[in-house]
Amino acid sequence: MIRDRILQIIAAQALIDPADLRLDARPEEIGLDSLGLVEAIFALEEEFDIAIPFNAQDPGASSFDTFTIGAVVAAVEALVQG
């Protein structure tokens, strides 16, 4: 399932168990700083062979919502199903 793989990738970058992820958590709440978030995005792009419209220099200017883990999951699912 796409959602499970996304959560596994995010959890791996945050060095936590996927079972500990909450969809309403913000990346920084699970230990993902800006570099960790960028690494997670690169891993997601590679895993699903997609291009994520994310601006690491100005995340707020991106159309890719990274406010919560659930938002990231929904956005990646939409890109994958495309």
PyMOL Python script that loads the backbone (N, CA, C, O; Angstrom):
from pymol import cmd

cmd.read_pdbstr("""\
ATOM      1  N   MET A   1       0.842  -1.189   0.000  1.00  0.00           N
ATOM      2  CA  MET A   1       0.000   0.000   0.000  1.00  0.00           C
ATOM      3  C   MET A   1       0.887   1.252   0.000  1.00  0.00           C
ATOM      4  O   MET A   1       1.891   1.317   0.710  1.00  0.00           O
ATOM      5  N   ILE A   2       0.503   2.225  -0.795  1.00  0.00           N
ATOM      6  CA  ILE A   2       1.296   3.443  -0.956  1.00  0.00           C
ATOM      7  C   ILE A   2       1.460   4.158   0.382  1.00  0.00           C
ATOM      8  O   ILE A   2       2.567   4.559   0.739  1.00  0.00           O
ATOM      9  N   ARG A   3       0.380   4.316   1.111  1.00  0.00           N
ATOM     10  CA  ARG A   3       0.420   5.046   2.382  1.00  0.00           C
ATOM     11  C   ARG A   3       1.414   4.409   3.351  1.00  0.00           C
ATOM     12  O   ARG A   3       2.174   5.117   4.011  1.00  0.00           O
ATOM     13  N   ASP A   4       1.413   3.100   3.439  1.00  0.00           N
ATOM     14  CA  ASP A   4       2.325   2.411   4.356  1.00  0.00           C
ATOM     15  C   ASP A   4       3.783   2.662   3.973  1.00  0.00           C
ATOM     16  O   ASP A   4       4.628   2.886   4.840  1.00  0.00           O
ATOM     17  N   ARG A   5       4.070   2.625   2.678  1.00  0.00           N
ATOM     18  CA  ARG A   5       5.453   2.853   2.229  1.00  0.00           C
ATOM     19  C   ARG A   5       5.871   4.302   2.502  1.00  0.00           C
ATOM     20  O   ARG A   5       7.007   4.547   2.911  1.00  0.00           O
ATOM     21  N   ILE A   6       4.982   5.248   2.286  1.00  0.00           N
ATOM     22  CA  ILE A   6       5.285   6.656   2.581  1.00  0.00           C
ATOM     23  C   ILE A   6       5.624   6.800   4.062  1.00  0.00           C
ATOM     24  O   ILE A   6       6.619   7.429   4.424  1.00  0.00           O
ATOM     25  N   LEU A   7       4.795   6.218   4.904  1.00  0.00           N
ATOM     26  CA  LEU A   7       5.027   6.317   6.348  1.00  0.00           C
ATOM     27  C   LEU A   7       6.333   5.638   6.755  1.00  0.00           C
ATOM     28  O   LEU A   7       7.028   6.122   7.649  1.00  0.00           O
ATOM     29  N   GLN A   8       6.670   4.537   6.118  1.00  0.00           N
ATOM     30  CA  GLN A   8       7.934   3.858   6.410  1.00  0.00           C
ATOM     31  C   GLN A   8       9.121   4.748   6.059  1.00  0.00           C
ATOM     32  O   GLN A   8      10.092   4.818   6.812  1.00  0.00           O
ATOM     33  N   ILE A   9       9.046   5.411   4.943  1.00  0.00           N
ATOM     34  CA  ILE A   9      10.135   6.295   4.506  1.00  0.00           C
ATOM     35  C   ILE A   9      10.274   7.472   5.459  1.00  0.00           C
ATOM     36  O   ILE A   9      11.385   7.807   5.871  1.00  0.00           O
ATOM     37  N   ILE A  10       9.163   8.100   5.814  1.00  0.00           N
ATOM     38  CA  ILE A  10       9.205   9.235   6.743  1.00  0.00           C
ATOM     39  C   ILE A  10       9.749   8.793   8.096  1.00  0.00           C
ATOM     40  O   ILE A  10      10.589   9.472   8.686  1.00  0.00           O
ATOM     41  N   ALA A  11       9.268   7.656   8.583  1.00  0.00           N
ATOM     42  CA  ALA A  11       9.732   7.146   9.876  1.00  0.00           C
ATOM     43  C   ALA A  11      11.220   6.837   9.838  1.00  0.00           C
ATOM     44  O   ALA A  11      11.933   7.115  10.803  1.00  0.00           O
ATOM     45  N   ALA A  12      11.692   6.274   8.753  1.00  0.00           N
ATOM     46  CA  ALA A  12      13.120   5.957   8.639  1.00  0.00           C
ATOM     47  C   ALA A  12      13.958   7.228   8.709  1.00  0.00           C
ATOM     48  O   ALA A  12      15.014   7.236   9.342  1.00  0.00           O
ATOM     49  N   GLN A  13      13.506   8.289   8.073  1.00  0.00           N
ATOM     50  CA  GLN A  13      14.237   9.549   8.116  1.00  0.00           C
ATOM     51  C   GLN A  13      14.211  10.169   9.511  1.00  0.00           C
ATOM     52  O   GLN A  13      15.166  10.829   9.921  1.00  0.00           O
ATOM     53  N   ALA A  14      13.109   9.951  10.240  1.00  0.00           N
ATOM     54  CA  ALA A  14      12.966  10.503  11.588  1.00  0.00           C
ATOM     55  C   ALA A  14      13.565   9.575  12.650  1.00  0.00           C
ATOM     56  O   ALA A  14      13.623   9.921  13.830  1.00  0.00           O
ATOM     57  N   LEU A  15      14.008   8.390  12.211  1.00  0.00           N
ATOM     58  CA  LEU A  15      14.585   7.384  13.111  1.00  0.00           C
ATOM     59  C   LEU A  15      13.596   6.951  14.191  1.00  0.00           C
ATOM     60  O   LEU A  15      13.945   6.808  15.363  1.00  0.00           O
ATOM     61  N   ILE A  16      12.344   6.747  13.756  1.00  0.00           N
ATOM     62  CA  ILE A  16      11.314   6.261  14.670  1.00  0.00           C
ATOM     63  C   ILE A  16      10.575   5.099  14.027  1.00  0.00           C
ATOM     64  O   ILE A  16      10.707   4.854  12.828  1.00  0.00           O
ATOM     65  N   ASP A  17       9.807   4.396  14.819  1.00  0.00           N
ATOM     66  CA  ASP A  17       9.003   3.283  14.331  1.00  0.00           C
ATOM     67  C   ASP A  17       7.789   3.853  13.590  1.00  0.00           C
ATOM     68  O   ASP A  17       7.145   4.777  14.088  1.00  0.00           O
ATOM     69  N   PRO A  18       7.469   3.316  12.410  1.00  0.00           N
ATOM     70  CA  PRO A  18       6.290   3.816  11.683  1.00  0.00           C
ATOM     71  C   PRO A  18       5.012   3.774  12.520  1.00  0.00           C
ATOM     72  O   PRO A  18       4.121   4.600  12.324  1.00  0.00           O
ATOM     73  N   ALA A  19       4.915   2.835  13.437  1.00  0.00           N
ATOM     74  CA  ALA A  19       3.727   2.747  14.290  1.00  0.00           C
ATOM     75  C   ALA A  19       3.590   3.956  15.210  1.00  0.00           C
ATOM     76  O   ALA A  19       2.504   4.226  15.723  1.00  0.00           O
ATOM     77  N   ASP A  20       4.685   4.683  15.419  1.00  0.00           N
ATOM     78  CA  ASP A  20       4.665   5.858  16.290  1.00  0.00           C
ATOM     79  C   ASP A  20       4.281   7.146  15.559  1.00  0.00           C
ATOM     80  O   ASP A  20       4.163   8.203  16.180  1.00  0.00           O
ATOM     81  N   LEU A  21       4.089   7.058  14.247  1.00  0.00           N
ATOM     82  CA  LEU A  21       3.717   8.253  13.481  1.00  0.00           C
ATOM     83  C   LEU A  21       2.233   8.560  13.661  1.00  0.00           C
ATOM     84  O   LEU A  21       1.385   7.667  13.648  1.00  0.00           O
ATOM     85  N   ARG A  22       1.949   9.839  13.828  1.00  0.00           N
ATOM     86  CA  ARG A  22       0.566  10.316  13.851  1.00  0.00           C
ATOM     87  C   ARG A  22       0.386  11.220  12.631  1.00  0.00           C
ATOM     88  O   ARG A  22       1.239  12.057  12.338  1.00  0.00           O
ATOM     89  N   LEU A  23      -0.701  11.047  11.944  1.00  0.00           N
ATOM     90  CA  LEU A  23      -0.925  11.850  10.741  1.00  0.00           C
ATOM     91  C   LEU A  23      -1.079  13.328  11.054  1.00  0.00           C
ATOM     92  O   LEU A  23      -0.832  14.169  10.190  1.00  0.00           O
ATOM     93  N   ASP A  24      -1.485  13.661  12.279  1.00  0.00           N
ATOM     94  CA  ASP A  24      -1.648  15.076  12.629  1.00  0.00           C
ATOM     95  C   ASP A  24      -0.364  15.698  13.180  1.00  0.00           C
ATOM     96  O   ASP A  24      -0.346  16.881  13.521  1.00  0.00           O
ATOM     97  N   ALA A  25       0.704  14.911  13.270  1.00  0.00           N
ATOM     98  CA  ALA A  25       1.980  15.440  13.781  1.00  0.00           C
ATOM     99  C   ALA A  25       2.665  16.286  12.719  1.00  0.00           C
ATOM    100  O   ALA A  25       2.581  15.998  11.525  1.00  0.00           O
ATOM    101  N   ARG A  26       3.341  17.325  13.170  1.00  0.00           N
ATOM    102  CA  ARG A  26       4.157  18.130  12.272  1.00  0.00           C
ATOM    103  C   ARG A  26       5.534  17.481  12.169  1.00  0.00           C
ATOM    104  O   ARG A  26       5.973  16.827  13.114  1.00  0.00           O
ATOM    105  N   PRO A  27       6.223  17.647  11.043  1.00  0.00           N
ATOM    106  CA  PRO A  27       7.532  17.003  10.876  1.00  0.00           C
ATOM    107  C   PRO A  27       8.490  17.258  12.042  1.00  0.00           C
ATOM    108  O   PRO A  27       9.181  16.340  12.485  1.00  0.00           O
ATOM    109  N   GLU A  28       8.536  18.473  12.533  1.00  0.00           N
ATOM    110  CA  GLU A  28       9.470  18.780  13.629  1.00  0.00           C
ATOM    111  C   GLU A  28       9.090  18.062  14.924  1.00  0.00           C
ATOM    112  O   GLU A  28       9.947  17.831  15.777  1.00  0.00           O
ATOM    113  N   GLU A  29       7.832  17.714  15.074  1.00  0.00           N
ATOM    114  CA  GLU A  29       7.385  16.995  16.270  1.00  0.00           C
ATOM    115  C   GLU A  29       7.888  15.548  16.302  1.00  0.00           C
ATOM    116  O   GLU A  29       7.973  14.936  17.367  1.00  0.00           O
ATOM    117  N   ILE A  30       8.220  15.014  15.131  1.00  0.00           N
ATOM    118  CA  ILE A  30       8.738  13.647  15.094  1.00  0.00           C
ATOM    119  C   ILE A  30      10.254  13.628  14.905  1.00  0.00           C
ATOM    120  O   ILE A  30      10.851  12.570  14.706  1.00  0.00           O
ATOM    121  N   GLY A  31      10.859  14.795  14.970  1.00  0.00           N
ATOM    122  CA  GLY A  31      12.316  14.873  14.882  1.00  0.00           C
ATOM    123  C   GLY A  31      12.862  15.175  13.506  1.00  0.00           C
ATOM    124  O   GLY A  31      14.070  15.074  13.289  1.00  0.00           O
ATOM    125  N   LEU A  32      11.997  15.545  12.564  1.00  0.00           N
ATOM    126  CA  LEU A  32      12.474  15.912  11.231  1.00  0.00           C
ATOM    127  C   LEU A  32      12.709  17.412  11.162  1.00  0.00           C
ATOM    128  O   LEU A  32      11.763  18.199  11.139  1.00  0.00           O
ATOM    129  N   ASP A  33      13.976  17.800  11.128  1.00  0.00           N
ATOM    130  CA  ASP A  33      14.287  19.203  10.904  1.00  0.00           C
ATOM    131  C   ASP A  33      14.211  19.464   9.399  1.00  0.00           C
ATOM    132  O   ASP A  33      13.809  18.574   8.649  1.00  0.00           O
ATOM    133  N   SER A  34      14.581  20.638   8.948  1.00  0.00           N
ATOM    134  CA  SER A  34      14.438  20.958   7.527  1.00  0.00           C
ATOM    135  C   SER A  34      15.289  20.039   6.654  1.00  0.00           C
ATOM    136  O   SER A  34      14.854  19.648   5.570  1.00  0.00           O
ATOM    137  N   LEU A  35      16.488  19.689   7.105  1.00  0.00           N
ATOM    138  CA  LEU A  35      17.330  18.781   6.327  1.00  0.00           C
ATOM    139  C   LEU A  35      16.717  17.391   6.275  1.00  0.00           C
ATOM    140  O   LEU A  35      16.724  16.750   5.224  1.00  0.00           O
ATOM    141  N   GLY A  36      16.191  16.921   7.390  1.00  0.00           N
ATOM    142  CA  GLY A  36      15.542  15.616   7.424  1.00  0.00           C
ATOM    143  C   GLY A  36      14.330  15.569   6.516  1.00  0.00           C
ATOM    144  O   GLY A  36      14.072  14.555   5.867  1.00  0.00           O
ATOM    145  N   LEU A  37      13.582  16.666   6.468  1.00  0.00           N
ATOM    146  CA  LEU A  37      12.415  16.736   5.594  1.00  0.00           C
ATOM    147  C   LEU A  37      12.836  16.671   4.133  1.00  0.00           C
ATOM    148  O   LEU A  37      12.203  15.985   3.331  1.00  0.00           O
ATOM    149  N   VAL A  38      13.890  17.376   3.790  1.00  0.00           N
ATOM    150  CA  VAL A  38      14.398  17.341   2.417  1.00  0.00           C
ATOM    151  C   VAL A  38      14.856  15.925   2.064  1.00  0.00           C
ATOM    152  O   VAL A  38      14.585  15.439   0.966  1.00  0.00           O
ATOM    153  N   GLU A  39      15.547  15.266   2.990  1.00  0.00           N
ATOM    154  CA  GLU A  39      15.987  13.888   2.750  1.00  0.00           C
ATOM    155  C   GLU A  39      14.784  12.963   2.562  1.00  0.00           C
ATOM    156  O   GLU A  39      14.807  12.084   1.701  1.00  0.00           O
ATOM    157  N   ALA A  40      13.744  13.154   3.355  1.00  0.00           N
ATOM    158  CA  ALA A  40      12.532  12.344   3.210  1.00  0.00           C
ATOM    159  C   ALA A  40      11.891  12.580   1.846  1.00  0.00           C
ATOM    160  O   ALA A  40      11.439  11.634   1.201  1.00  0.00           O
ATOM    161  N   ILE A  41      11.851  13.817   1.411  1.00  0.00           N
ATOM    162  CA  ILE A  41      11.266  14.147   0.111  1.00  0.00           C
ATOM    163  C   ILE A  41      12.072  13.500  -1.013  1.00  0.00           C
ATOM    164  O   ILE A  41      11.498  12.948  -1.952  1.00  0.00           O
ATOM    165  N   PHE A  42      13.406  13.567  -0.921  1.00  0.00           N
ATOM    166  CA  PHE A  42      14.242  12.909  -1.934  1.00  0.00           C
ATOM    167  C   PHE A  42      13.970  11.407  -1.958  1.00  0.00           C
ATOM    168  O   PHE A  42      13.868  10.814  -3.032  1.00  0.00           O
ATOM    169  N   ALA A  43      13.852  10.792  -0.790  1.00  0.00           N
ATOM    170  CA  ALA A  43      13.595   9.352  -0.703  1.00  0.00           C
ATOM    171  C   ALA A  43      12.228   9.011  -1.295  1.00  0.00           C
ATOM    172  O   ALA A  43      12.080   7.992  -1.970  1.00  0.00           O
ATOM    173  N   LEU A  44      11.232   9.858  -1.044  1.00  0.00           N
ATOM    174  CA  LEU A  44       9.894   9.634  -1.608  1.00  0.00           C
ATOM    175  C   LEU A  44       9.921   9.767  -3.129  1.00  0.00           C
ATOM    176  O   LEU A  44       9.301   8.973  -3.836  1.00  0.00           O
ATOM    177  N   GLU A  45      10.635  10.765  -3.625  1.00  0.00           N
ATOM    178  CA  GLU A  45      10.748  10.935  -5.077  1.00  0.00           C
ATOM    179  C   GLU A  45      11.384   9.701  -5.718  1.00  0.00           C
ATOM    180  O   GLU A  45      10.925   9.214  -6.751  1.00  0.00           O
ATOM    181  N   GLU A  46      12.440   9.211  -5.091  1.00  0.00           N
ATOM    182  CA  GLU A  46      13.133   8.049  -5.628  1.00  0.00           C
ATOM    183  C   GLU A  46      12.260   6.794  -5.559  1.00  0.00           C
ATOM    184  O   GLU A  46      12.184   6.037  -6.526  1.00  0.00           O
ATOM    185  N   GLU A  47      11.614   6.577  -4.436  1.00  0.00           N
ATOM    186  CA  GLU A  47      10.791   5.383  -4.244  1.00  0.00           C
ATOM    187  C   GLU A  47       9.645   5.303  -5.246  1.00  0.00           C
ATOM    188  O   GLU A  47       9.356   4.236  -5.787  1.00  0.00           O
ATOM    189  N   PHE A  48       8.995   6.441  -5.488  1.00  0.00           N
ATOM    190  CA  PHE A  48       7.799   6.439  -6.328  1.00  0.00           C
ATOM    191  C   PHE A  48       8.022   7.005  -7.725  1.00  0.00           C
ATOM    192  O   PHE A  48       7.080   7.107  -8.511  1.00  0.00           O
ATOM    193  N   ASP A  49       9.267   7.377  -8.042  1.00  0.00           N
ATOM    194  CA  ASP A  49       9.609   7.938  -9.346  1.00  0.00           C
ATOM    195  C   ASP A  49       8.695   9.118  -9.697  1.00  0.00           C
ATOM    196  O   ASP A  49       8.067   9.161 -10.755  1.00  0.00           O
ATOM    197  N   ILE A  50       8.651  10.063  -8.769  1.00  0.00           N
ATOM    198  CA  ILE A  50       7.834  11.272  -8.931  1.00  0.00           C
ATOM    199  C   ILE A  50       8.705  12.501  -8.691  1.00  0.00           C
ATOM    200  O   ILE A  50       9.795  12.398  -8.127  1.00  0.00           O
ATOM    201  N   ALA A  51       8.224  13.653  -9.118  1.00  0.00           N
ATOM    202  CA  ALA A  51       8.870  14.929  -8.828  1.00  0.00           C
ATOM    203  C   ALA A  51       7.956  15.685  -7.866  1.00  0.00           C
ATOM    204  O   ALA A  51       6.812  16.002  -8.191  1.00  0.00           O
ATOM    205  N   ILE A  52       8.477  15.962  -6.692  1.00  0.00           N
ATOM    206  CA  ILE A  52       7.703  16.667  -5.677  1.00  0.00           C
ATOM    207  C   ILE A  52       8.021  18.154  -5.767  1.00  0.00           C
ATOM    208  O   ILE A  52       9.184  18.546  -5.673  1.00  0.00           O
ATOM    209  N   PRO A  53       6.991  18.991  -5.950  1.00  0.00           N
ATOM    210  CA  PRO A  53       7.220  20.437  -6.078  1.00  0.00           C
ATOM    211  C   PRO A  53       7.482  21.080  -4.719  1.00  0.00           C
ATOM    212  O   PRO A  53       6.598  21.696  -4.125  1.00  0.00           O
ATOM    213  N   PHE A  54       8.705  20.925  -4.245  1.00  0.00           N
ATOM    214  CA  PHE A  54       9.066  21.416  -2.917  1.00  0.00           C
ATOM    215  C   PHE A  54      10.269  22.331  -3.037  1.00  0.00           C
ATOM    216  O   PHE A  54      11.264  21.975  -3.668  1.00  0.00           O
ATOM    217  N   ASN A  55      10.184  23.504  -2.436  1.00  0.00           N
ATOM    218  CA  ASN A  55      11.285  24.458  -2.436  1.00  0.00           C
ATOM    219  C   ASN A  55      11.921  24.447  -1.049  1.00  0.00           C
ATOM    220  O   ASN A  55      11.362  24.999  -0.102  1.00  0.00           O
ATOM    221  N   ALA A  56      13.077  23.823  -0.933  1.00  0.00           N
ATOM    222  CA  ALA A  56      13.746  23.702   0.363  1.00  0.00           C
ATOM    223  C   ALA A  56      14.163  25.062   0.916  1.00  0.00           C
ATOM    224  O   ALA A  56      14.266  25.237   2.130  1.00  0.00           O
ATOM    225  N   GLN A  57      14.402  26.018   0.028  1.00  0.00           N
ATOM    226  CA  GLN A  57      14.799  27.349   0.472  1.00  0.00           C
ATOM    227  C   GLN A  57      13.629  28.128   1.072  1.00  0.00           C
ATOM    228  O   GLN A  57      13.808  28.967   1.954  1.00  0.00           O
ATOM    229  N   ASP A  58      12.432  27.831   0.574  1.00  0.00           N
ATOM    230  CA  ASP A  58      11.232  28.520   1.044  1.00  0.00           C
ATOM    231  C   ASP A  58      10.045  27.555   1.024  1.00  0.00           C
ATOM    232  O   ASP A  58       9.204  27.624   0.128  1.00  0.00           O
ATOM    233  N   PRO A  59       9.977  26.648   2.022  1.00  0.00           N
ATOM    234  CA  PRO A  59       8.921  25.635   2.026  1.00  0.00           C
ATOM    235  C   PRO A  59       7.508  26.205   1.954  1.00  0.00           C
ATOM    236  O   PRO A  59       6.613  25.559   1.410  1.00  0.00           O
ATOM    237  N   GLY A  60       7.297  27.390   2.489  1.00  0.00           N
ATOM    238  CA  GLY A  60       5.976  28.003   2.459  1.00  0.00           C
ATOM    239  C   GLY A  60       5.544  28.434   1.076  1.00  0.00           C
ATOM    240  O   GLY A  60       4.352  28.612   0.823  1.00  0.00           O
ATOM    241  N   ALA A  61       6.504  28.604   0.170  1.00  0.00           N
ATOM    242  CA  ALA A  61       6.193  29.037  -1.190  1.00  0.00           C
ATOM    243  C   ALA A  61       5.855  27.860  -2.099  1.00  0.00           C
ATOM    244  O   ALA A  61       5.491  28.050  -3.260  1.00  0.00           O
ATOM    245  N   SER A  62       5.973  26.676  -1.584  1.00  0.00           N
ATOM    246  CA  SER A  62       5.735  25.473  -2.370  1.00  0.00           C
ATOM    247  C   SER A  62       4.258  25.098  -2.362  1.00  0.00           C
ATOM    248  O   SER A  62       3.530  25.383  -1.411  1.00  0.00           O
ATOM    249  N   SER A  63       3.838  24.455  -3.440  1.00  0.00           N
ATOM    250  CA  SER A  63       2.462  23.952  -3.485  1.00  0.00           C
ATOM    251  C   SER A  63       2.354  22.613  -2.764  1.00  0.00           C
ATOM    252  O   SER A  63       1.255  22.083  -2.601  1.00  0.00           O
ATOM    253  N   PHE A  64       3.479  22.069  -2.334  1.00  0.00           N
ATOM    254  CA  PHE A  64       3.511  20.786  -1.640  1.00  0.00           C
ATOM    255  C   PHE A  64       3.386  21.036  -0.146  1.00  0.00           C
ATOM    256  O   PHE A  64       4.266  21.645   0.464  1.00  0.00           O
ATOM    257  N   ASP A  65       2.294  20.567   0.442  1.00  0.00           N
ATOM    258  CA  ASP A  65       1.980  20.828   1.850  1.00  0.00           C
ATOM    259  C   ASP A  65       2.784  19.895   2.761  1.00  0.00           C
ATOM    260  O   ASP A  65       2.639  18.674   2.697  1.00  0.00           O
ATOM    261  N   THR A  66       3.624  20.481   3.603  1.00  0.00           N
ATOM    262  CA  THR A  66       4.427  19.697   4.553  1.00  0.00           C
ATOM    263  C   THR A  66       4.080  20.041   5.992  1.00  0.00           C
ATOM    264  O   THR A  66       4.861  19.764   6.902  1.00  0.00           O
ATOM    265  N   PHE A  67       2.917  20.643   6.206  1.00  0.00           N
ATOM    266  CA  PHE A  67       2.570  21.096   7.555  1.00  0.00           C
ATOM    267  C   PHE A  67       2.389  19.930   8.522  1.00  0.00           C
ATOM    268  O   PHE A  67       2.805  20.007   9.678  1.00  0.00           O
ATOM    269  N   THR A  68       1.765  18.845   8.046  1.00  0.00           N
ATOM    270  CA  THR A  68       1.598  17.655   8.882  1.00  0.00           C
ATOM    271  C   THR A  68       2.019  16.420   8.096  1.00  0.00           C
ATOM    272  O   THR A  68       2.138  16.458   6.871  1.00  0.00           O
ATOM    273  N   ILE A  69       2.240  15.338   8.809  1.00  0.00           N
ATOM    274  CA  ILE A  69       2.574  14.079   8.161  1.00  0.00           C
ATOM    275  C   ILE A  69       1.425  13.640   7.258  1.00  0.00           C
ATOM    276  O   ILE A  69       1.656  13.142   6.156  1.00  0.00           O
ATOM    277  N   GLY A  70       0.194  13.824   7.719  1.00  0.00           N
ATOM    278  CA  GLY A  70      -0.968  13.480   6.912  1.00  0.00           C
ATOM    279  C   GLY A  70      -1.027  14.259   5.610  1.00  0.00           C
ATOM    280  O   GLY A  70      -1.404  13.709   4.575  1.00  0.00           O
ATOM    281  N   ALA A  71      -0.659  15.533   5.650  1.00  0.00           N
ATOM    282  CA  ALA A  71      -0.646  16.354   4.441  1.00  0.00           C
ATOM    283  C   ALA A  71       0.404  15.847   3.455  1.00  0.00           C
ATOM    284  O   ALA A  71       0.163  15.805   2.248  1.00  0.00           O
ATOM    285  N   VAL A  72       1.566  15.463   3.975  1.00  0.00           N
ATOM    286  CA  VAL A  72       2.615  14.906   3.120  1.00  0.00           C
ATOM    287  C   VAL A  72       2.122  13.617   2.472  1.00  0.00           C
ATOM    288  O   VAL A  72       2.283  13.416   1.268  1.00  0.00           O
ATOM    289  N   VAL A  73       1.523  12.748   3.276  1.00  0.00           N
ATOM    290  CA  VAL A  73       1.006  11.477   2.744  1.00  0.00           C
ATOM    291  C   VAL A  73      -0.023  11.736   1.651  1.00  0.00           C
ATOM    292  O   VAL A  73       0.052  11.128   0.584  1.00  0.00           O
ATOM    293  N   ALA A  74      -0.965  12.612   1.890  1.00  0.00           N
ATOM    294  CA  ALA A  74      -2.009  12.910   0.906  1.00  0.00           C
ATOM    295  C   ALA A  74      -1.413  13.480  -0.379  1.00  0.00           C
ATOM    296  O   ALA A  74      -1.822  13.106  -1.478  1.00  0.00           O
ATOM    297  N   ALA A  75      -0.452  14.377  -0.237  1.00  0.00           N
ATOM    298  CA  ALA A  75       0.160  14.994  -1.414  1.00  0.00           C
ATOM    299  C   ALA A  75       0.949  13.974  -2.228  1.00  0.00           C
ATOM    300  O   ALA A  75       0.882  13.978  -3.457  1.00  0.00           O
ATOM    301  N   VAL A  76       1.688  13.111  -1.560  1.00  0.00           N
ATOM    302  CA  VAL A  76       2.462  12.084  -2.289  1.00  0.00           C
ATOM    303  C   VAL A  76       1.507  11.089  -2.942  1.00  0.00           C
ATOM    304  O   VAL A  76       1.724  10.696  -4.088  1.00  0.00           O
ATOM    305  N   GLU A  77       0.472  10.681  -2.248  1.00  0.00           N
ATOM    306  CA  GLU A  77      -0.514   9.767  -2.835  1.00  0.00           C
ATOM    307  C   GLU A  77      -1.112  10.372  -4.105  1.00  0.00           C
ATOM    308  O   GLU A  77      -1.281   9.672  -5.102  1.00  0.00           O
ATOM    309  N   ALA A  78      -1.430  11.654  -4.076  1.00  0.00           N
ATOM    310  CA  ALA A  78      -2.012  12.326  -5.232  1.00  0.00           C
ATOM    311  C   ALA A  78      -1.030  12.340  -6.398  1.00  0.00           C
ATOM    312  O   ALA A  78      -1.423  12.130  -7.546  1.00  0.00           O
ATOM    313  N   LEU A  79       0.236  12.586  -6.110  1.00  0.00           N
ATOM    314  CA  LEU A  79       1.250  12.593  -7.177  1.00  0.00           C
ATOM    315  C   LEU A  79       1.451  11.205  -7.769  1.00  0.00           C
ATOM    316  O   LEU A  79       1.596  11.058  -8.983  1.00  0.00           O
ATOM    317  N   VAL A  80       1.461  10.197  -6.923  1.00  0.00           N
ATOM    318  CA  VAL A  80       1.676   8.828  -7.380  1.00  0.00           C
ATOM    319  C   VAL A  80       0.497   8.367  -8.245  1.00  0.00           C
ATOM    320  O   VAL A  80       0.685   7.719  -9.274  1.00  0.00           O
ATOM    321  N   GLN A  81      -0.703   8.709  -7.815  1.00  0.00           N
ATOM    322  CA  GLN A  81      -1.889   8.260  -8.536  1.00  0.00           C
ATOM    323  C   GLN A  81      -2.207   9.119  -9.749  1.00  0.00           C
ATOM    324  O   GLN A  81      -3.023   8.761 -10.599  1.00  0.00           O
ATOM    325  N   GLY A  82      -1.549  10.242  -9.800  1.00  0.00           N
ATOM    326  CA  GLY A  82      -1.615  11.172 -10.755  1.00  0.00           C
ATOM    327  C   GLY A  82      -2.179  11.724 -11.848  1.00  0.00           C
ATOM    328  O   GLY A  82      -1.699  12.745 -12.341  1.00  0.00           O
TER     329      GLY A  82
END
""", "prot")
cmd.dss("prot")
cmd.show_as("cartoon", "prot")
cmd.util.cbc("prot")
cmd.orient("prot")
